[in-house]
Amino acid sequence: MLSLRNALEQLSRVDPFFNKLYILSSLKEHETQIFGEHIAKHCTFADYVEGRLTVVCDDFIWANEIRMLKRKLRKRILEMCKIEVRDILTKVELR
């Protein structure tokens, strides 16, 4: 029996919608390791389109922190998830 993750991985090879879901689920699975525990409390992966990853933060301070860490985050994502990210965009949703 296929696990949900394996099924999603297979579908991601043939359908862009499932590819996006697969990428986001992989990122969310490693969110704390990629961001670090403290930042992960304030930021989350929200969207991935054509190599551009959108991160939603709960404050402008955290969005700025993500912008400063872009290079390091892209490297961690590539190492942990095998996903190539060309750019990281930030969005703030105040809570």
mmCIF file of the C-alpha atoms, coordinates in Angstrom:
data_MODEL
# 
_entry.id   MODEL 
# 
loop_
_atom_site.group_PDB 
_atom_site.id 
_atom_site.type_symbol 
_atom_site.label_atom_id 
_atom_site.label_alt_id 
_atom_site.label_comp_id 
_atom_site.label_asym_id 
_atom_site.label_entity_id 
_atom_site.label_seq_id 
_atom_site.pdbx_PDB_ins_code 
_atom_site.Cartn_x 
_atom_site.Cartn_y 
_atom_site.Cartn_z 
_atom_site.occupancy 
_atom_site.B_iso_or_equiv 
_atom_site.pdbx_formal_charge 
_atom_site.auth_seq_id 
_atom_site.auth_comp_id 
_atom_site.auth_asym_id 
_atom_site.auth_atom_id 
_atom_site.pdbx_PDB_model_num 
ATOM 1  C CA . MET A 1 1  ? 0.000  0.000  0.000   1.00 0.00 ? 1  MET A CA 1 
ATOM 2  C CA . LEU A 1 2  ? 1.322  3.422  -0.961  1.00 0.00 ? 2  LEU A CA 1 
ATOM 3  C CA . SER A 1 3  ? 1.798  5.976  1.746   1.00 0.00 ? 3  SER A CA 1 
ATOM 4  C CA . LEU A 1 4  ? 0.247  9.374  1.167   1.00 0.00 ? 4  LEU A CA 1 
ATOM 5  C CA . ARG A 1 5  ? 3.720  10.861 0.759   1.00 0.00 ? 5  ARG A CA 1 
ATOM 6  C CA . ASN A 1 6  ? 4.718  8.284  -1.874  1.00 0.00 ? 6  ASN A CA 1 
ATOM 7  C CA . ALA A 1 7  ? 1.460  8.779  -3.761  1.00 0.00 ? 7  ALA A CA 1 
ATOM 8  C CA . LEU A 1 8  ? 1.952  12.543 -3.713  1.00 0.00 ? 8  LEU A CA 1 
ATOM 9  C CA . GLU A 1 9  ? 5.530  12.115 -4.927  1.00 0.00 ? 9  GLU A CA 1 
ATOM 10 C CA . GLN A 1 10 ? 4.378  9.997  -7.878  1.00 0.00 ? 10 GLN A CA 1 
ATOM 11 C CA . LEU A 1 11 ? 1.598  12.433 -8.782  1.00 0.00 ? 11 LEU A CA 1 
ATOM 12 C CA . SER A 1 12 ? 4.038  15.353 -8.521  1.00 0.00 ? 12 SER A CA 1 
ATOM 13 C CA . ARG A 1 13 ? 5.939  14.009 -11.514 1.00 0.00 ? 13 ARG A CA 1 
ATOM 14 C CA . VAL A 1 14 ? 2.953  14.380 -13.840 1.00 0.00 ? 14 VAL A CA 1 
ATOM 15 C CA . ASP A 1 15 ? 0.870  17.262 -12.481 1.00 0.00 ? 15 ASP A CA 1 
ATOM 16 C CA . PRO A 1 16 ? 2.096  20.757 -11.510 1.00 0.00 ? 16 PRO A CA 1 
ATOM 17 C CA . PHE A 1 17 ? -0.586 21.081 -8.814  1.00 0.00 ? 17 PHE A CA 1 
ATOM 18 C CA . PHE A 1 18 ? 0.612  17.938 -7.042  1.00 0.00 ? 18 PHE A CA 1 
ATOM 19 C CA . ASN A 1 19 ? 4.232  18.984 -7.564  1.00 0.00 ? 19 ASN A CA 1 
ATOM 20 C CA . LYS A 1 20 ? 3.530  22.179 -5.629  1.00 0.00 ? 20 LYS A CA 1 
ATOM 21 C CA . LEU A 1 21 ? 1.789  20.198 -2.849  1.00 0.00 ? 21 LEU A CA 1 
ATOM 22 C CA . TYR A 1 22 ? 4.700  17.777 -2.672  1.00 0.00 ? 22 TYR A CA 1 
ATOM 23 C CA . ILE A 1 23 ? 7.244  20.593 -2.424  1.00 0.00 ? 23 ILE A CA 1 
ATOM 24 C CA . LEU A 1 24 ? 5.289  22.445 0.268   1.00 0.00 ? 24 LEU A CA 1 
ATOM 25 C CA . SER A 1 25 ? 4.726  19.254 2.281   1.00 0.00 ? 25 SER A CA 1 
ATOM 26 C CA . SER A 1 26 ? 8.456  18.457 2.107   1.00 0.00 ? 26 SER A CA 1 
ATOM 27 C CA . LEU A 1 27 ? 9.319  21.965 3.268   1.00 0.00 ? 27 LEU A CA 1 
ATOM 28 C CA . LYS A 1 28 ? 6.791  21.914 6.107   1.00 0.00 ? 28 LYS A CA 1 
ATOM 29 C CA . GLU A 1 29 ? 8.105  18.539 7.247   1.00 0.00 ? 29 GLU A CA 1 
ATOM 30 C CA . HIS A 1 30 ? 11.553 20.112 7.754   1.00 0.00 ? 30 HIS A CA 1 
ATOM 31 C CA . GLU A 1 31 ? 10.403 23.612 8.730   1.00 0.00 ? 31 GLU A CA 1 
ATOM 32 C CA . THR A 1 32 ? 11.958 23.669 12.210  1.00 0.00 ? 32 THR A CA 1 
ATOM 33 C CA . GLN A 1 33 ? 15.289 22.320 10.963  1.00 0.00 ? 33 GLN A CA 1 
ATOM 34 C CA . ILE A 1 34 ? 15.385 24.792 8.064   1.00 0.00 ? 34 ILE A CA 1 
ATOM 35 C CA . PHE A 1 35 ? 14.376 27.910 9.999   1.00 0.00 ? 35 PHE A CA 1 
ATOM 36 C CA . GLY A 1 36 ? 15.607 26.985 13.439  1.00 0.00 ? 36 GLY A CA 1 
ATOM 37 C CA . GLU A 1 37 ? 13.250 26.510 16.365  1.00 0.00 ? 37 GLU A CA 1 
ATOM 38 C CA . HIS A 1 38 ? 12.887 30.188 17.279  1.00 0.00 ? 38 HIS A CA 1 
ATOM 39 C CA . ILE A 1 39 ? 12.166 31.517 13.767  1.00 0.00 ? 39 ILE A CA 1 
ATOM 40 C CA . ALA A 1 40 ? 9.810  28.597 13.015  1.00 0.00 ? 40 ALA A CA 1 
ATOM 41 C CA . LYS A 1 41 ? 7.487  29.898 15.744  1.00 0.00 ? 41 LYS A CA 1 
ATOM 42 C CA . HIS A 1 42 ? 6.990  33.087 13.711  1.00 0.00 ? 42 HIS A CA 1 
ATOM 43 C CA . CYS A 1 43 ? 7.339  32.019 10.056  1.00 0.00 ? 43 CYS A CA 1 
ATOM 44 C CA . THR A 1 44 ? 5.933  29.319 7.785   1.00 0.00 ? 44 THR A CA 1 
ATOM 45 C CA . PHE A 1 45 ? 6.254  28.221 4.170   1.00 0.00 ? 45 PHE A CA 1 
ATOM 46 C CA . ALA A 1 46 ? 3.198  29.399 2.252   1.00 0.00 ? 46 ALA A CA 1 
ATOM 47 C CA . ASP A 1 47 ? 3.700  29.052 -1.500  1.00 0.00 ? 47 ASP A CA 1 
ATOM 48 C CA . TYR A 1 48 ? 6.122  27.823 -4.151  1.00 0.00 ? 48 TYR A CA 1 
ATOM 49 C CA . VAL A 1 49 ? 5.838  28.982 -7.760  1.00 0.00 ? 49 VAL A CA 1 
ATOM 50 C CA . GLU A 1 50 ? 8.527  28.531 -10.418 1.00 0.00 ? 50 GLU A CA 1 
ATOM 51 C CA . GLY A 1 51 ? 11.385 28.410 -7.932  1.00 0.00 ? 51 GLY A CA 1 
ATOM 52 C CA . ARG A 1 52 ? 10.100 31.273 -5.800  1.00 0.00 ? 52 ARG A CA 1 
ATOM 53 C CA . LEU A 1 53 ? 9.277  30.353 -2.230  1.00 0.00 ? 53 LEU A CA 1 
ATOM 54 C CA . THR A 1 54 ? 6.960  32.568 -0.188  1.00 0.00 ? 54 THR A CA 1 
ATOM 55 C CA . VAL A 1 55 ? 7.389  32.662 3.567   1.00 0.00 ? 55 VAL A CA 1 
ATOM 56 C CA . VAL A 1 56 ? 4.686  34.191 5.767   1.00 0.00 ? 56 VAL A CA 1 
ATOM 57 C CA . CYS A 1 57 ? 5.845  35.831 8.993   1.00 0.00 ? 57 CYS A CA 1 
ATOM 58 C CA . ASP A 1 58 ? 3.838  37.218 11.889  1.00 0.00 ? 58 ASP A CA 1 
ATOM 59 C CA . ASP A 1 59 ? 5.880  40.428 12.156  1.00 0.00 ? 59 ASP A CA 1 
ATOM 60 C CA . PHE A 1 60 ? 8.079  42.659 10.000  1.00 0.00 ? 60 PHE A CA 1 
ATOM 61 C CA . ILE A 1 61 ? 11.064 41.840 12.212  1.00 0.00 ? 61 ILE A CA 1 
ATOM 62 C CA . TRP A 1 62 ? 10.864 38.153 11.288  1.00 0.00 ? 62 TRP A CA 1 
ATOM 63 C CA . ALA A 1 63 ? 10.355 38.946 7.602   1.00 0.00 ? 63 ALA A CA 1 
ATOM 64 C CA . ASN A 1 64 ? 13.549 41.004 7.719   1.00 0.00 ? 64 ASN A CA 1 
ATOM 65 C CA . GLU A 1 65 ? 15.356 38.120 9.441   1.00 0.00 ? 65 GLU A CA 1 
ATOM 66 C CA . ILE A 1 66 ? 14.275 35.777 6.622   1.00 0.00 ? 66 ILE A CA 1 
ATOM 67 C CA . ARG A 1 67 ? 15.546 38.254 4.024   1.00 0.00 ? 67 ARG A CA 1 
ATOM 68 C CA . MET A 1 68 ? 18.936 38.374 5.759   1.00 0.00 ? 68 MET A CA 1 
ATOM 69 C CA . LEU A 1 69 ? 19.113 34.560 5.910   1.00 0.00 ? 69 LEU A CA 1 
ATOM 70 C CA . LYS A 1 70 ? 18.029 33.904 2.297   1.00 0.00 ? 70 LYS A CA 1 
ATOM 71 C CA . ARG A 1 71 ? 21.289 32.366 1.126   1.00 0.00 ? 71 ARG A CA 1 
ATOM 72 C CA . LYS A 1 72 ? 21.599 30.108 4.173   1.00 0.00 ? 72 LYS A CA 1 
ATOM 73 C CA . LEU A 1 73 ? 17.945 29.030 3.953   1.00 0.00 ? 73 LEU A CA 1 
ATOM 74 C CA . ARG A 1 74 ? 18.224 28.209 0.245   1.00 0.00 ? 74 ARG A CA 1 
ATOM 75 C CA . LYS A 1 75 ? 21.270 26.051 0.990   1.00 0.00 ? 75 LYS A CA 1 
ATOM 76 C CA . ARG A 1 76 ? 19.507 24.202 3.849   1.00 0.00 ? 76 ARG A CA 1 
ATOM 77 C CA . ILE A 1 77 ? 16.440 23.583 1.678   1.00 0.00 ? 77 ILE A CA 1 
ATOM 78 C CA . LEU A 1 78 ? 18.581 22.138 -1.096  1.00 0.00 ? 78 LEU A CA 1 
ATOM 79 C CA . GLU A 1 79 ? 20.482 19.906 1.347   1.00 0.00 ? 79 GLU A CA 1 
ATOM 80 C CA . MET A 1 80 ? 17.467 18.689 3.350   1.00 0.00 ? 80 MET A CA 1 
ATOM 81 C CA . CYS A 1 81 ? 14.673 18.592 0.769   1.00 0.00 ? 81 CYS A CA 1 
ATOM 82 C CA . LYS A 1 82 ? 16.534 18.467 -2.561  1.00 0.00 ? 82 LYS A CA 1 
ATOM 83 C CA . ILE A 1 83 ? 14.458 21.445 -3.718  1.00 0.00 ? 83 ILE A CA 1 
ATOM 84 C CA . GLU A 1 84 ? 16.025 24.253 -5.721  1.00 0.00 ? 84 GLU A CA 1 
ATOM 85 C CA . VAL A 1 85 ? 14.798 27.659 -4.570  1.00 0.00 ? 85 VAL A CA 1 
ATOM 86 C CA . ARG A 1 86 ? 15.785 30.623 -6.737  1.00 0.00 ? 86 ARG A CA 1 
ATOM 87 C CA . ASP A 1 87 ? 14.353 33.286 -4.449  1.00 0.00 ? 87 ASP A CA 1 
ATOM 88 C CA . ILE A 1 88 ? 12.589 33.640 -1.122  1.00 0.00 ? 88 ILE A CA 1 
ATOM 89 C CA . LEU A 1 89 ? 9.825  36.202 -0.842  1.00 0.00 ? 89 LEU A CA 1 
ATOM 90 C CA . THR A 1 90 ? 8.337  37.316 2.456   1.00 0.00 ? 90 THR A CA 1 
ATOM 91 C CA . LYS A 1 91 ? 4.824  38.285 3.386   1.00 0.00 ? 91 LYS A CA 1 
ATOM 92 C CA . VAL A 1 92 ? 3.681  39.644 6.742   1.00 0.00 ? 92 VAL A CA 1 
ATOM 93 C CA . GLU A 1 93 ? 0.369  38.687 8.304   1.00 0.00 ? 93 GLU A CA 1 
ATOM 94 C CA . LEU A 1 94 ? 0.079  40.423 11.653  1.00 0.00 ? 94 LEU A CA 1 
ATOM 95 C CA . ARG A 1 95 ? -1.722 38.370 14.285  1.00 0.00 ? 95 ARG A CA 1 
# 
